[in-house]
């Protein structure tokens, strides 16, 4: 079963707040990349999905894997940031990162 499908994406984030999962869209000093994500519902949804998956998975692993995940996330954020305001580039970045996180989840030895 896909991790992304098992998560309730709206419940933990409340109502119609100006928030994406990983940052506050009403904060001052947002990058052009973040402003683009906040203004695009699909990108905002991708951000919610990615951040939820990342947070859940990070809590499942010990420090070594968790630390590697944090390093990978920082590298990915730089990749996403390099997209600037290019929506298709940002969409692709999320697709890649969500795929990486899904692969990590699929590799967990789960009970039947």
C-alpha positions in Angstrom: 0.0 0.0 0.0 1.4 3.4 -0.9 2.4 5.6 2.0 1.0 8.6 0.3 -2.4 7.0 0.1 -2.5 6.1 3.8 -1.9 9.6 5.0 -4.8 11.9 5.7 -3.4 15.1 4.3 -5.9 17.6 5.5 -6.5 16.6 9.1 -3.2 17.6 10.7 -3.1 21.0 9.1 -6.5 22.5 10.1 -8.7 24.8 8.1 -8.0 27.5 5.5 -4.8 28.8 7.0 -2.1 30.3 4.7 0.2 27.4 5.3 1.9 24.8 3.3 3.2 21.8 5.2 6.7 22.9 5.6 6.5 26.7 5.8 4.1 29.5 6.6 2.9 31.2 3.4 2.0 34.4 5.3 5.6 34.8 6.7 7.7 37.7 5.5 10.8 36.9 3.5 9.5 34.0 1.4 11.7 33.1 -1.5 10.2 33.4 -5.1 10.1 29.6 -5.0 8.0 29.5 -1.8 5.7 32.2 -3.1 5.1 30.1 -6.2 4.3 27.0 -4.1 1.9 29.1 -1.9 0.1 30.5 -4.9 -0.4 27.1 -6.7 -2.8 24.6 -5.1 -1.2 21.6 -6.8 2.3 22.6 -5.6 0.9 23.4 -2.1 -0.7 19.9 -2.1 2.6 18.3 -3.2 4.4 20.2 -0.4 1.8 18.9 2.2 2.3 15.3 0.9 6.1 15.5 0.8 6.4 17.1 4.3 4.0 14.7 5.8 5.8 11.7 4.4 9.2 13.1 5.4 8.1 13.8 9.0 6.5 10.4 9.5 9.4 8.5 8.0 12.0 10.5 10.0 10.3 9.4 13.2 10.6 5.8 12.3 14.4 5.6 12.0 17.4 5.8 14.4 19.8 8.7 14.3 22.0 7.4 11.4 19.2 7.0 8.8 17.3 10.0 10.2 20.4 12.1 9.9 20.9 10.9 6.3 17.3 11.8 5.6 17.8 15.3 6.9 20.9 15.7 4.7 19.0 14.5 1.7 16.1 16.8 2.5 18.5 19.8 2.7 20.0 18.9 -0.7 16.5 18.5 -2.2 15.4 21.9 -0.9 18.4 23.4 -2.8 17.3 21.6 -5.9 13.7 22.8 -5.5 15.0 26.4 -4.8 17.0 26.3 -8.0 13.7 25.9 -9.9 12.9 29.5 -9.1 9.3 30.2 -10.1 9.2 27.5 -12.8 6.1 25.5 -11.9 6.9 22.4 -14.0 10.4 22.3 -12.5 9.0 22.5 -9.0 6.4 19.8 -9.8 9.2 17.5 -11.0 11.3 18.2 -7.9 8.3 17.2 -5.7 7.7 14.1 -7.9 11.3 13.0 -7.4 11.4 13.6 -3.7 8.0 12.0 -3.0 9.3 9.0 -5.0 12.4 8.8 -2.9 10.5 8.9 0.3 8.0 6.3 -1.0 10.9 4.0 -1.9 12.3 4.4 1.6 8.9 3.5 3.0 8.6 0.5 0.7 11.9 -0.8 1.9 10.8 -1.0 5.5 10.3 -4.5 6.7 6.7 -4.5 7.8 4.7 -7.2 9.6 2.0 -8.9 7.6 
